[in-house]
Amino acid sequence: MAERPSTSFPVDKIKVLLLENIHKSAHEIFGQEGYSVEAISKALPEEELRKKVAEAHVLGIRSKTQVTPAVLEAGTRLLSVGAFCIGTNQVALDAANGRGVPVFNAPFSNTRSVAELIVCEVIALSRQLGDRSQEVHAGVWKKVATNCHEIRGKTIGIVGYGHIGSQVGVLAEALGMRVVYFDVRATLPMGNNHSCATLDALLGQSDFVTLHVPETKDTKHMIGEAQIAQMKPGACLLNMSRGTVVVIDALAAAIKSKHLGGAAVDVYPSEPESNSDGFESPLRGLPNVLLTPHVGGSTEEAQEAIGREVARSLVRFVSSGSTAGAVNFPEIDMPPMRGGHRILNVHKNVPGVLTNINRIVSDHSANIQAQVLSTDANIGYLIMDINVDVSEGVRKGIAALPTSIKTRILF
């Protein structure tokens, strides 16, 4: 446990609720801090989660748990939410923002696992290995070379050149592939990867198209019938991003018509709630189609790293107020000051708030040692260190302001 000032709220009273078998690496970090941890192996339905979250200060989830506005409303003590995965679309981010609850995720930790699986599936599709394996399991010996190819010299098109997409590019280039990518942001190419000006330009030249984009209104159904029609005959489509990005019926039709030579899909518009539930998809049973159950980041290495990454972000917020890396919150990372008393305040982003807060501090004859304010369109987040122990009076004064959303003394 890092040395730090004593908090106003005893660390052993901080309750952490972890759902969906979050890796033990997170448990260890919370345990080292002295937090009380309750772990549940599955996602909880909304009403049950509302009851559980009422006592929690920190909530940790993976992709199945839905943190709705109603859940956030029930979490009257909730300080922060950690999504132990990349995606955060399962969390009502705007509602959390409005309640002063930052949400953290793991944008880095499973990039290698996903990138390796993409490369694996590119090779498998190019060699039709899924079909050959199923045939041999069924007692059929079908040794053929027709429509089976090396990937060396082929073009892979990466849609979304972020943490995962850029890693795919590095690995693909190392295997002798030509790499092109498209991203709505300006990004620095790795190695000899080349940027495409438009998605259409990428689709028309790629032998393999792999998708690595977040779920937004702009990416929903971004690969539909029209986009698939622009792909090269015999090309393959891979999706390990979000299930809503691809129109599944259009993909299935392109496989059946043999316009596309194959596909690999790991995410779906609708996914089973648990491992015991059945799975239906128009893609089932189609030739040279690899279907996996949302396992892109499911390696022991990735889950251990995710546990550490998110747990550390949550601990930093609880212990210092740092919101560095929060996906829905103004970012501040201010180190503790010796001999100071830290107050955290989330407030409505309207004019005059800081003036009112500083007046309260002055009225208590305190001196501000350090003060950082960061805002977004809706809220302001303030970390303030004062020099004398009048923090409780200052806290009460700030909390009484009509603009205040959440105020707490950290130490």
Backbone hydrogen bonds in HBPLUS format (Angstrom, degrees):
<---DONOR---> <-ACCEPTOR-->    atom                        ^
c    i                          cat <-CA-CA->   ^        H-A-AA   ^      H-
h    n   atom  resd res      DA  || num        DHA   H-A  angle D-A-AA Bond
n    s   type  num  typ     dist DA aas  dist angle  dist       angle   num
A0008-SER N   A0410-LEU O   3.01 MM 402  5.77 150.5  2.10 121.5 128.1     1
A0013-LYS N   A0010-PRO O   2.98 MM   3  5.50 159.1  2.03 114.6 121.4     2
A0014-ILE N   A0011-VAL O   3.11 MM   3  5.33 160.7  2.15 107.4 113.5     3
A0036-SER N   A0014-ILE O   2.89 MM  22  6.01 166.1  1.91 169.7 172.5     4
A0057-HIS N   A0015-LYS O   2.88 MM  42  5.35 165.1  1.90 144.3 149.4     5
A0058-VAL N   A0015-LYS O   3.15 MM  43  6.48 152.3  2.23 156.4 156.9     6
A0016-VAL N   A0036-SER O   2.74 MM  20  6.01 165.6  1.76 167.4 170.7     7
A0038-GLU N   A0016-VAL O   2.82 MM  22  6.16 163.6  1.84 171.2 176.9     8
A0017-LEU N   A0058-VAL O   2.88 MM  41  6.24 167.3  1.90 162.9 164.5     9
A0060-GLY N   A0017-LEU O   2.76 MM  43  6.07 166.5  1.78 161.5 161.6    10
A0018-LEU N   A0038-GLU O   2.85 MM  20  6.17 169.7  1.86 164.4 168.0    11
A0040-ILE N   A0018-LEU O   2.79 MM  22  6.20 158.9  1.83 164.3 171.3    12
A0019-LEU N   A0060-GLY O   2.90 MM  41  6.12 162.8  1.93 152.7 157.0    13
A0026-ALA N   A0023-HIS O   3.06 MM   3  5.93 148.2  2.17 123.3 128.8    14
A0028-GLU N   A0024-LYS O   2.91 MM   4  6.19 155.9  1.97 154.0 159.7    15
A0029-ILE N   A0025-SER O   3.25 MM   4  6.48 154.2  2.32 138.2 144.0    16
A0030-PHE N   A0026-ALA O   3.03 MM   4  6.31 168.7  2.04 158.7 161.1    17
A0031-GLY N   A0027-HIS O   2.80 MM   4  5.92 154.4  1.87 147.6 155.9    18
A0032-GLN N   A0028-GLU O   2.89 MM   4  6.08 152.3  1.97 145.9 152.5    19
A0033-GLU N   A0029-ILE O   3.27 MM   4  6.53 139.6  2.44 138.8 148.6    20
A0033-GLU N   A0030-PHE O   3.16 MM   3  5.18 128.6  2.44  94.4 107.7    21
A0035-TYR N   A0030-PHE O   3.11 MM   5  5.51 151.4  2.20 159.8 152.2    22
A0034-GLY N   A0031-GLY O   2.97 MM   3  5.03 146.7  2.09 100.5 111.1    23
A0049-LEU N   A0045-PRO O   2.88 MM   4  6.01 160.2  1.92 162.3 168.8    24
A0050-ARG N   A0046-GLU O   2.85 MM   4  6.06 150.5  1.94 151.5 159.6    25
A0051-LYS N   A0047-GLU O   3.34 MM   4  6.62 151.3  2.43 139.8 145.4    26
A0052-LYS N   A0048-GLU O   3.12 MM   4  6.43 158.6  2.17 147.1 152.8    27
A0053-VAL N   A0049-LEU O   2.82 MM   4  5.88 166.5  1.84 158.1 161.3    28
A0055-GLU N   A0052-LYS O   3.45 MM   3  6.31 164.3  2.48 119.0 121.2    29
A0056-ALA N   A0053-VAL O   3.09 MM   3  4.94 152.6  2.17 100.7 109.2    30
A0079-LEU N   A0057-HIS O   2.71 MM  22  5.19 167.7  1.72 133.9 138.4    31
A0080-SER N   A0057-HIS O   3.38 MM  23  6.92 151.1  2.47 151.2 159.4    32
A0059-LEU N   A0080-SER O   3.15 MM  21  6.59 158.7  2.20 149.8 156.2    33
A0082-GLY N   A0059-LEU O   2.76 MM  23  6.16 163.8  1.79 162.0 166.6    34
A0061-ILE N   A0082-GLY O   2.93 MM  21  6.32 161.3  1.96 167.7 173.5    35
A0084-PHE N   A0061-ILE O   2.76 MM  23  5.93 166.9  1.77 165.0 163.0    36
A0067-VAL N   A0090-GLN O   2.89 MM  23  6.23 153.4  1.96 154.3 162.6    37
A0092-ALA N   A0067-VAL O   2.88 MM  25  6.09 153.1  1.95 169.6 167.0    38
A0071-VAL N   A0068-THR O   3.06 MM   3  5.12 120.1  2.43  98.2 112.8    39
A0072-LEU N   A0068-THR O   3.02 MM   4  6.38 162.6  2.05 156.6 161.0    40
A0073-GLU N   A0069-PRO O   2.89 MM   4  6.09 149.5  1.99 144.7 153.4    41
A0074-ALA N   A0070-ALA O   3.12 MM   4  6.35 145.3  2.25 138.6 146.9    42
A0074-ALA N   A0071-VAL O   3.13 MM   3  5.17 121.5  2.49  94.4 108.8    43
A0075-GLY N   A0071-VAL O   3.09 MM   4  6.38 130.9  2.35 139.8 153.3    44
A0075-GLY N   A0072-LEU O   3.12 MM   3  5.02 132.4  2.36  92.6 105.7    45
A0076-THR N   A0074-ALA O   2.91 MM   2  5.63 135.8  2.10 105.5  92.4    46
A0078-LEU N   A0075-GLY O   3.05 MM   3  4.96 153.2  2.12 102.7 111.1    47
A0081-VAL N   A0102-PRO O   3.15 MM  21  6.53 162.0  2.18 154.3 159.1    48
A0104-PHE N   A0081-VAL O   2.94 MM  23  6.42 158.1  1.99 157.2 163.4    49
A0083-ALA N   A0104-PHE O   2.69 MM  21  6.00 172.6  1.69 170.4 168.8    50
A0085-CYS N   A0083-ALA O   2.80 MM   2  5.46 139.8  1.96 102.5  90.8    51
A0106-ALA N   A0085-CYS O   2.85 MM  21  5.32 160.0  1.89 155.2 152.3    52
A0091-VAL N   A0088-THR O   3.07 MM   3  5.61 164.0  2.10 118.9 121.7    53
A0093-LEU N   A0091-VAL O   2.85 MM   2  5.45 118.2  2.23 113.8  96.4    54
A0096-ALA N   A0092-ALA O   2.97 MM   4  6.23 155.9  2.03 153.6 161.3    55
A0097-ASN N   A0093-LEU O   2.87 MM   4  6.08 157.8  1.92 149.2 155.4    56
A0098-GLY N   A0094-ASP O   2.95 MM   4  6.21 159.9  1.99 148.9 153.7    57
A0099-ARG N   A0095-ALA O   3.16 MM   4  6.37 126.4  2.47 136.4 149.3    58
A0099-ARG N   A0096-ALA O   3.14 MM   3  5.16 139.6  2.31  97.3 108.8    59
A0101-VAL N   A0096-ALA O   2.84 MM   5  4.94 168.8  1.85 150.3 147.8    60
A0100-GLY N   A0097-ASN O   3.04 MM   3  5.18 162.7  2.07 108.9 113.2    61
A0327-VAL N   A0103-VAL O   2.86 MM 224  5.87 160.9  1.90 170.0 175.5    62
A0111-THR N   A0108-PHE O   3.31 MM   3  5.78 170.2  2.32 120.5 122.6    63
A0114-VAL N   A0110-ASN O   3.13 MM   4  6.38 167.6  2.14 161.2 163.3    64
A0115-ALA N   A0111-THR O   2.95 MM   4  6.06 164.7  1.97 150.3 155.4    65
A0116-GLU N   A0112-ARG O   2.89 MM   4  6.00 161.5  1.92 152.6 156.9    66
A0117-LEU N   A0113-SER O   3.16 MM   4  6.36 156.2  2.22 143.1 149.2    67
A0118-ILE N   A0114-VAL O   3.01 MM   4  6.30 153.4  2.08 151.8 159.1    68
A0119-VAL N   A0115-ALA O   3.14 MM   4  6.45 164.7  2.16 152.2 154.8    69
A0120-CYS N   A0116-GLU O   2.92 MM   4  6.15 159.3  1.96 149.3 155.7    70
A0121-GLU N   A0117-LEU O   2.88 MM   4  6.08 157.1  1.93 148.4 154.1    71
A0122-VAL N   A0118-ILE O   2.85 MM   4  6.11 148.1  1.95 151.7 161.2    72
A0123-ILE N   A0119-VAL O   3.16 MM   4  6.41 163.9  2.19 150.4 153.1    73
A0124-ALA N   A0120-CYS O   2.96 MM   4  6.21 158.5  2.00 144.2 151.2    74
A0125-LEU N   A0121-GLU O   2.81 MM   4  5.89 160.3  1.85 147.2 151.5    75
A0126-SER N   A0122-VAL O   3.01 MM   4  6.12 158.4  2.06 144.6 151.0    76
A0127-ARG N   A0123-ILE O   3.02 MM   4  6.22 138.6  2.20 145.3 155.6    77
A0128-GLN N   A0124-ALA O   2.82 MM   4  5.70 105.2  2.39 133.8 151.8    78
A0129-LEU N   A0124-ALA O   2.88 MM   5  4.93 157.8  1.93 143.7 147.7    79
A0128-GLN N   A0125-LEU O   3.19 MM   3  4.82 153.2  2.26  94.1 102.2    80
A0149-HIS N   A0126-SER O   2.94 MM  23  5.45 159.9  1.98 134.8 140.8    81
A0132-ARG N   A0128-GLN O   3.16 MM   4  6.45 166.8  2.18 152.0 156.0    82
A0133-SER N   A0129-LEU O   2.88 MM   4  5.95 159.8  1.92 148.5 153.7    83
A0134-GLN N   A0130-GLY O   3.08 MM   4  6.29 163.9  2.11 147.1 151.3    84
A0135-GLU N   A0131-ASP O   2.94 MM   4  6.16 157.5  1.99 152.0 158.4    85
A0136-VAL N   A0132-ARG O   3.07 MM   4  6.30 163.1  2.10 150.6 154.0    86
A0137-HIS N   A0133-SER O   2.98 MM   4  6.20 160.5  2.02 151.7 157.5    87
A0138-ALA N   A0134-GLN O   3.01 MM   4  6.22 137.5  2.20 138.8 150.2    88
A0138-ALA N   A0135-GLU O   3.06 MM   3  5.03 124.6  2.38  92.6 107.3    89
A0140-VAL N   A0135-GLU O   2.73 MM   5  4.93 161.8  1.76 149.7 143.7    90
A0139-GLY N   A0136-VAL O   2.95 MM   3  4.92 159.9  1.99 104.7 110.1    91
A0148-CYS N   A0145-ALA O   3.13 MM   3  5.35 150.3  2.22 133.9 128.7    92
A0154-LYS N   A0151-ILE O   3.00 MM   3  5.37 163.8  2.03 131.8 134.3    93
A0153-GLY N   A0176-GLY O   2.87 MM  23  5.85 163.0  1.89 129.1 134.1    94
A0178-ARG N   A0154-LYS O   2.85 MM  24  6.00 165.5  1.87 151.1 155.6    95
A0207-ASP N   A0155-THR O   2.82 MM  52  5.25 145.9  1.93 133.2 144.0    96
A0208-PHE N   A0155-THR O   3.15 MM  53  6.55 144.5  2.28 154.0 159.9    97
A0156-ILE N   A0178-ARG O   2.88 MM  22  6.28 160.8  1.92 171.6 176.7    98
A0180-VAL N   A0156-ILE O   3.06 MM  24  6.35 168.7  2.07 161.0 162.7    99
A0157-GLY N   A0208-PHE O   2.68 MM  51  6.03 169.8  1.69 167.5 170.1   100
A0210-THR N   A0157-GLY O   2.88 MM  53  6.27 162.9  1.91 166.1 171.4   101
A0158-ILE N   A0180-VAL O   2.87 MM  22  6.30 160.4  1.91 145.7 150.8   102
A0182-PHE N   A0158-ILE O   2.91 MM  24  6.38 151.5  1.99 159.6 162.1   103
A0159-VAL N   A0210-THR O   2.91 MM  51  6.16 173.4  1.91 166.3 168.6   104
A0212-HIS N   A0159-VAL O   2.74 MM  53  5.85 158.4  1.79 173.9 169.5   105
A0160-GLY N   A0182-PHE O   2.87 MM  22  6.07 162.3  1.90 166.3 171.8   106
A0166-SER N   A0162-GLY O   2.99 MM   4  5.76 166.0  2.01 145.9 149.9   107
A0167-GLN N   A0164-ILE O   3.00 MM   3  5.16 119.1  2.38 101.3 116.9   108
A0168-VAL N   A0164-ILE O   2.92 MM   4  6.26 155.5  1.98 158.3 166.1   109
A0169-GLY N   A0165-GLY O   3.03 MM   4  6.33 153.5  2.11 144.6 151.7   110
A0170-VAL N   A0166-SER O   3.08 MM   4  6.40 151.9  2.16 143.4 149.8   111
A0171-LEU N   A0167-GLN O   3.08 MM   4  6.35 168.4  2.09 155.9 157.6   112
A0172-ALA N   A0168-VAL O   2.84 MM   4  5.95 164.0  1.87 155.4 160.6   113
A0173-GLU N   A0169-GLY O   2.97 MM   4  6.00 160.5  2.01 146.0 151.3   114
A0174-ALA N   A0170-VAL O   3.12 MM   4  6.30 150.8  2.21 141.5 149.4   115
A0175-LEU N   A0171-LEU O   3.23 MM   4  6.54 129.6  2.50 137.6 149.9   116
A0175-LEU N   A0172-ALA O   3.07 MM   3  5.17 137.1  2.26  97.8 110.0   117
A0177-MET N   A0172-ALA O   3.06 MM   5  5.44 161.2  2.09 146.5 142.8   118
A0176-GLY N   A0173-GLU O   2.93 MM   3  5.08 160.8  1.97 109.5 113.5   119
A0194-HIS N   A0179-VAL O   3.00 MM  15  6.34 157.9  2.05 139.7 146.1   120
A0181-TYR N   A0194-HIS O   2.84 MM  13  6.25 140.6  2.00 154.1 160.8   121
A0196-CYS N   A0181-TYR O   2.67 MM  15  5.77 147.7  1.77 170.5 170.1   122
A0193-ASN N   A0190-MET O   2.99 MM   3  5.69 165.3  2.01 146.1 150.2   123
A0202-LEU N   A0198-THR O   3.36 MM   4  6.68 150.1  2.46 138.9 146.0   124
A0202-LEU N   A0199-LEU O   3.06 MM   3  5.16 119.0  2.44  98.1 113.1   125
A0203-LEU N   A0199-LEU O   2.94 MM   4  6.24 164.7  1.97 159.9 163.7   126
A0204-GLY N   A0200-ASP O   3.12 MM   4  6.25 157.8  2.18 150.9 155.3   127
A0205-GLN N   A0202-LEU O   3.27 MM   3  5.72 154.1  2.34 110.7 117.6   128
A0236-CYS N   A0207-ASP O   2.98 MM  29  6.40 154.4  2.05 143.4 149.7   129
A0209-VAL N   A0236-CYS O   2.90 MM  27  6.33 158.1  1.94 160.5 167.9   130
A0238-LEU N   A0209-VAL O   2.76 MM  29  6.07 158.7  1.80 166.1 166.8   131
A0211-LEU N   A0238-LEU O   3.00 MM  27  6.32 150.6  2.09 148.5 156.6   132
A0219-THR N   A0216-THR O   3.20 MM   3  5.24 132.9  2.44  96.2 108.2   133
A0220-LYS N   A0216-THR O   3.11 MM   4  6.22 129.5  2.38 147.1 158.6   134
A0222-MET N   A0219-THR O   3.15 MM   3  5.03 149.2  2.25 128.6 119.6   135
A0221-HIS N   A0244-THR O   2.76 MM  23  5.95 165.7  1.78 145.9 150.9   136
A0223-ILE N   A0245-VAL O   3.09 MM  22  6.27 165.1  2.11 167.1 165.1   137
A0247-VAL N   A0223-ILE O   2.97 MM  24  6.31 162.4  2.00 160.1 158.4   138
A0228-ILE N   A0224-GLY O   2.94 MM   4  6.08 166.3  1.96 161.3 165.6   139
A0229-ALA N   A0225-GLU O   2.99 MM   4  6.10 150.4  2.08 144.0 151.9   140
A0230-GLN N   A0227-GLN O   3.07 MM   3  5.24 137.1  2.26  99.4 111.3   141
A0231-MET N   A0228-ILE O   3.05 MM   3  5.28 152.5  2.12 105.7 114.3   142
A0235-ALA N   A0232-LYS O   3.00 MM   3  5.36 160.2  2.04 137.3 136.1   143
A0234-GLY N   A0259-HIS O   2.71 MM  25  5.81 165.3  1.73 144.0 149.4   144
A0261-GLY N   A0235-ALA O   2.82 MM  26  5.36 149.5  1.91 134.1 143.1   145
A0237-LEU N   A0262-GLY O   3.26 MM  25  6.74 149.2  2.36 139.9 141.3   146
A0264-ALA N   A0237-LEU O   2.92 MM  27  6.44 149.8  2.01 149.4 155.9   147
A0239-ASN N   A0264-ALA O   2.89 MM  25  6.39 155.5  1.95 160.6 168.9   148
A0266-ASP N   A0239-ASN O   3.04 MM  27  6.30 160.4  2.08 176.6 170.4   149
A0245-VAL N   A0242-ARG O   3.16 MM   3  5.72 167.3  2.18 118.8 122.8   150
A0250-ALA N   A0247-VAL O   3.11 MM   3  5.47 120.5  2.48 105.2 119.2   151
A0251-LEU N   A0247-VAL O   3.08 MM   4  6.43 154.1  2.15 152.0 160.1   152
A0252-ALA N   A0248-ILE O   2.87 MM   4  6.12 164.7  1.89 157.7 161.5   153
A0253-ALA N   A0249-ASP O   2.97 MM   4  6.13 157.3  2.02 144.6 150.8   154
A0254-ALA N   A0250-ALA O   3.05 MM   4  6.25 150.0  2.15 141.7 149.3   155
A0255-ILE N   A0251-LEU O   3.07 MM   4  6.37 144.9  2.19 148.1 157.3   156
A0256-LYS N   A0252-ALA O   2.98 MM   4  6.24 164.2  2.01 152.4 156.6   157
A0257-SER N   A0253-ALA O   2.95 MM   4  6.11 152.3  2.02 145.5 152.8   158
A0259-HIS N   A0254-ALA O   3.03 MM   5  5.24 127.3  2.31 151.3 162.4   159
A0260-LEU N   A0254-ALA O   3.17 MM   6  5.57 172.0  2.17 126.4 127.2   160
A0258-LYS N   A0255-ILE O   3.08 MM   3  4.97 149.3  2.18  99.1 108.6   161
A0263-ALA N   A0288-ASN O   3.15 MM  25  6.72 149.2  2.24 144.5 151.3   162
A0290-LEU N   A0263-ALA O   2.81 MM  27  6.26 156.6  1.86 155.3 157.2   163
A0265-VAL N   A0290-LEU O   2.87 MM  25  6.33 157.9  1.92 168.8 175.9   164
A0292-THR N   A0265-VAL O   3.03 MM  27  6.41 162.5  2.06 158.8 161.7   165
A0294-HIS N   A0266-ASP O   2.85 MM  28  4.71 124.2  2.17 131.4 146.5   166
A0277-ASP N   A0274-SER O   3.22 MM   3  5.59 160.2  2.26 110.0 115.8   167
A0284-ARG N   A0281-SER O   3.17 MM   3  5.63 164.3  2.20 114.6 119.0   168
A0286-LEU N   A0283-LEU O   3.32 MM   3  5.80 166.0  2.34 134.3 133.4   169
A0294-HIS N   A0292-THR O   3.07 MM   2  5.93 135.9  2.28 102.4  91.5   170
A0298-SER N   A0295-VAL O   2.96 MM   3  4.73 162.7  1.99 106.3 111.5   171
A0299-THR N   A0297-GLY O   3.05 MM   2  5.92 132.2  2.28 105.0  91.5   172
A0303-GLN N   A0299-THR O   2.97 MM   4  6.19 170.0  1.98 158.0 160.6   173
A0304-GLU N   A0300-GLU O   3.01 MM   4  6.06 155.2  2.08 143.8 150.3   174
A0305-ALA N   A0301-GLU O   3.04 MM   4  6.24 160.8  2.08 146.7 152.1   175
A0306-ILE N   A0302-ALA O   2.80 MM   4  6.00 157.6  1.85 153.3 160.0   176
A0307-GLY N   A0303-GLN O   2.99 MM   4  6.07 158.9  2.04 141.1 146.7   177
A0308-ARG N   A0304-GLU O   3.17 MM   4  6.47 156.3  2.23 145.3 150.8   178
A0309-GLU N   A0305-ALA O   2.89 MM   4  6.07 167.0  1.91 152.8 156.8   179
A0310-VAL N   A0306-ILE O   3.02 MM   4  6.07 176.0  2.02 159.5 159.5   180
A0311-ALA N   A0307-GLY O   3.14 MM   4  5.92 155.0  2.20 137.1 144.7   181
A0312-ARG N   A0308-ARG O   2.98 MM   4  5.95 159.0  2.03 147.6 152.9   182
A0313-SER N   A0309-GLU O   3.23 MM   4  6.46 151.6  2.31 139.6 147.0   183
A0314-LEU N   A0310-VAL O   2.97 MM   4  6.26 158.9  2.01 154.7 160.3   184
A0315-VAL N   A0311-ALA O   2.89 MM   4  6.12 159.8  1.94 150.9 156.5   185
A0316-ARG N   A0312-ARG O   2.95 MM   4  6.07 159.7  1.99 145.7 151.2   186
A0317-PHE N   A0313-SER O   3.09 MM   4  6.34 150.8  2.18 142.1 149.7   187
A0318-VAL N   A0314-LEU O   2.95 MM   4  6.22 170.1  1.96 154.7 157.1   188
A0319-SER N   A0315-VAL O   2.82 MM   4  5.87 160.5  1.86 153.3 158.8   189
A0320-SER N   A0316-ARG O   2.86 MM   4  5.55 146.6  1.97 138.2 145.7   190
A0321-GLY N   A0317-PHE O   2.78 MM   4  4.22 138.0  1.96 115.4 125.4   191
A0323-THR N   A0332-ILE O   2.81 MM   9  5.35 157.7  1.86 154.4 161.6   192
A0326-ALA N   A0323-THR O   2.98 MM   3  5.44 164.0  2.01 139.3 138.0   193
A0340-GLY N   A0337-MET O   3.16 MM   3  5.60 159.2  2.21 134.6 133.6   194
A0341-HIS N   A0386-ILE O   2.89 MM  45  5.26 146.4  2.01 145.7 155.7   195
A0386-ILE N   A0341-HIS O   2.97 MM  45  5.26 161.3  2.01 137.7 141.1   196
A0410-LEU N   A0342-ARG O   2.90 MM  68  5.41 160.7  1.93 144.3 150.0   197
A0343-ILE N   A0384-MET O   2.83 MM  41  5.31 160.0  1.87 155.2 162.0   198
A0384-MET N   A0343-ILE O   3.01 MM  41  5.31 158.8  2.06 155.6 161.3   199
A0344-LEU N   A0408-ARG O   2.91 MM  64  5.40 174.0  1.91 166.4 168.2   200
A0408-ARG N   A0344-LEU O   3.00 MM  64  5.40 156.6  2.05 145.4 152.0   201
A0345-ASN N   A0382-LEU O   2.96 MM  37  5.13 155.7  2.02 150.1 153.9   202
A0382-LEU N   A0345-ASN O   2.83 MM  37  5.13 168.9  1.85 157.4 161.2   203
A0346-VAL N   A0406-LYS O   2.74 MM  60  5.09 162.2  1.77 158.0 163.1   204
A0405-ILE N   A0346-VAL O   2.72 MM  59  5.37 166.5  1.73 150.9 149.5   205
A0406-LYS N   A0346-VAL O   3.12 MM  60  5.09 159.9  2.16 134.5 137.4   206
A0347-HIS N   A0380-GLY O   2.96 MM  33  5.26 161.2  2.00 148.8 154.2   207
A0380-GLY N   A0347-HIS O   2.78 MM  33  5.26 155.5  1.84 148.6 154.1   208
A0348-LYS N   A0403-THR O   2.81 MM  55  5.25 160.4  1.85 150.9 156.1   209
A0350-VAL N   A0348-LYS O   2.92 MM   2  5.75 123.6  2.24 111.6  95.2   210
A0349-ASN N   A0378-ASN O   2.94 MM  29  5.36 162.0  1.97 131.4 127.2   211
A0356-ASN N   A0352-GLY O   3.16 MM   4  6.37 160.0  2.20 149.6 154.0   212
A0357-ILE N   A0353-VAL O   2.96 MM   4  6.27 157.9  2.01 154.9 161.6   213
A0358-ASN N   A0354-LEU O   2.90 MM   4  6.06 167.2  1.92 152.1 155.5   214
A0359-ARG N   A0355-THR O   3.04 MM   4  6.19 145.7  2.16 142.1 151.4   215
A0360-ILE N   A0356-ASN O   3.15 MM   4  6.43 150.0  2.24 142.7 149.7   216
A0361-VAL N   A0357-ILE O   3.09 MM   4  6.48 158.0  2.14 152.0 157.6   217
A0362-SER N   A0358-ASN O   2.96 MM   4  6.18 159.5  2.00 145.5 151.1   218
A0363-ASP N   A0359-ARG O   2.87 MM   4  6.09 154.0  1.94 148.1 155.1   219
A0364-HIS N   A0361-VAL O   3.13 MM   3  5.31 140.6  2.29 100.4 111.4   220
A0366-ALA N   A0361-VAL O   3.24 MM   5  5.60 167.6  2.25 153.1 151.9   221
A0365-SER N   A0362-SER O   2.91 MM   3  5.03 157.6  1.96 114.2 116.0   222
A0387-ASN N   A0367-ASN O   3.00 MM  20  5.55 144.5  2.13 150.6 161.7   223
A0369-GLN N   A0385-ASP O   2.73 MM  16  5.40 145.3  1.85 142.2 152.7   224
A0370-ALA N   A0385-ASP O   3.33 MM  15  5.11 158.5  2.38 133.5 134.2   225
A0385-ASP N   A0370-ALA O   2.82 MM  15  5.11 168.9  1.83 149.9 153.3   226
A0372-VAL N   A0383-ILE O   2.91 MM  11  5.40 162.1  1.95 157.4 163.4   227
A0383-ILE N   A0372-VAL O   2.96 MM  11  5.40 163.6  1.98 157.7 162.8   228
A0374-SER N   A0381-TYR O   2.97 MM   7  5.39 158.9  2.02 147.6 154.3   229
A0381-TYR N   A0374-SER O   2.75 MM   7  5.39 164.0  1.77 163.1 168.8   230
A0376-ASP N   A0379-ILE O   2.95 MM   3  5.66 158.4  2.00 165.0 169.8   231
A0390-VAL N   A0388-VAL O   2.79 MM   2  5.72 138.4  1.96 107.0  94.0   232
A0394-VAL N   A0390-VAL O   2.99 MM   4  6.28 160.3  2.03 154.8 161.3   233
A0395-ARG N   A0391-SER O   2.69 MM   4  5.82 158.6  1.73 147.6 154.4   234
A0396-LYS N   A0392-GLU O   2.97 MM   4  6.18 165.4  1.99 149.7 152.7   235
A0397-GLY N   A0393-GLY O   3.02 MM   4  6.20 157.7  2.07 144.0 150.4   236
A0398-ILE N   A0394-VAL O   2.88 MM   4  6.13 161.9  1.91 157.4 161.7   237
A0399-ALA N   A0395-ARG O   2.79 MM   4  5.92 167.1  1.80 157.5 161.9   238
A0400-ALA N   A0396-LYS O   3.02 MM   4  6.09 137.6  2.21 138.8 148.7   239
A0401-LEU N   A0398-ILE O   3.03 MM   3  5.43 155.9  2.09 110.0 117.6   240
A0404-SER N   A0401-LEU O   3.05 MM   3  5.49 160.7  2.09 115.6 121.4   241
